[in-house]
Amino acid sequence: CTKEYPLQKKRHSLEFLRSIAHLRPRTNTIGAVARIRSTLAQATHSFFHDQGFKYVHSPIVTASDCEGAGEMFRVTSLSGDALIEATKNDDFIQDFFARSAYLTVSGQLSAEAYACALGDVYTFGPTFRAENSQTTRHLAEFWMIEPELAFANAKTARRNAQNLLKSTVASVLKENADDIAFCDKFYANNQLIPRLERLADPSLDFLEIPYAQAIKLLQQEIAKDPSKWKFPHVQFGTDLATEHERWLAETYSNNNCVFVYDYPRSIKSFYMRDNDDDLQTVAAFDLLCPGVGELIGGSQREERLDKLEAKMIEFGLDPNDYWWYLDLRRFGSVPHAGYGVGFDRLVAYVTAQENIRDVIPFPRVPGNADF
């Protein structure tokens, strides 16, 4: 190759390779990651097909903020003064969709509509979040696996999530042995393969602990030496930080995946079902994994119309914006539950990559949309 060719015969940093994302698939690391990513995607579809799930293509453009966080990319055909005026008055009647429209943050609400008709379904596609975050765990464009199970509760969803992870990781261990060995040698100090083999072992269930118990365990541990913690103040209602999640998965659970469930309703989304026996919590759960922290988040959905409407108002949402979602309850519903898997985080976990920007072909992050 000529001297101008960026990939010379030396070891390049992953940070440098991000600046030449169109050429980095030719390197050993990104090539291995790409092959493993492909296997994980195919294994995901195979798992749900074998389980009888139907695949639903949820829309990219939406008017609904599923998470209620407001960090969404606006989609508009307006420009100049017309856009300024529409934004000022929150009136987009002259826009392409005749109303405010955004890039989706989740396919969950669409999946619920089909789960109420077809039974178990799943979506698997790109989602977007306009969060100005430059961490190693966040992307502006990312892929989500989002199953929705009909006639199910949170415990049923947790078991399905466990089986999905075990099945997909087992496929990678079988089909990408050389690539996994490469990642293990250069990025995991020979600890990756044992970790993945333990995760994929069908005889070992993931641990499960209530959120309230997790808080007590963290308080006891932090009290030993608060100076070791970036966020030492933990109480009921605290949204767990990555260091808390990793301690629960790595130290307390002895490097085992652990479900934390029954979170405070104040820190979870409006659609999560309130627990009948504890009005402070919802039937929500997160799966915490060694080395990465949260990998999966899910819940049983609120199927009771009156409670869902009241909760929307409580959370500052206009029920009129979710009229069709409420129709799913108004015209007959069933108990249902689901979860979301951050696919890019799963790839990072399986390949032992510290930065999520190195596991997606062309990362989209604040200040960068090249290639």
Secondary structure as UniProt FT lines:
FT   TURN            3..4
FT   HELIX           14..18
FT   TURN            19..23
FT   HELIX           24..26
FT   HELIX           28..50
FT   TURN            51..52
FT   STRAND          54..55
FT   STRAND          61..62
FT   HELIX           80..89
FT   TURN            93..94
FT   TURN            96..97
FT   STRAND          102..103
FT   HELIX           108..118
FT   STRAND          121..128
FT   TURN            136..137
FT   STRAND          141..150
FT   HELIX           154..175
FT   HELIX           177..187
FT   TURN            189..190
FT   HELIX           192..200
FT   TURN            202..203
FT   STRAND          207..210
FT   HELIX           211..224
FT   HELIX           226..228
FT   TURN            236..237
FT   HELIX           242..246
FT   HELIX           247..252
FT   TURN            253..254
FT   STRAND          258..264
FT   HELIX           265..267
FT   TURN            270..271
FT   STRAND          274..275
FT   TURN            276..277
FT   STRAND          278..289
FT   TURN            290..292
FT   STRAND          293..301
FT   HELIX           305..314
FT   TURN            315..316
FT   HELIX           319..322
FT   HELIX           323..330
FT   STRAND          336..342
FT   HELIX           343..351
FT   HELIX           356..358
FT   TURN            366..367
//
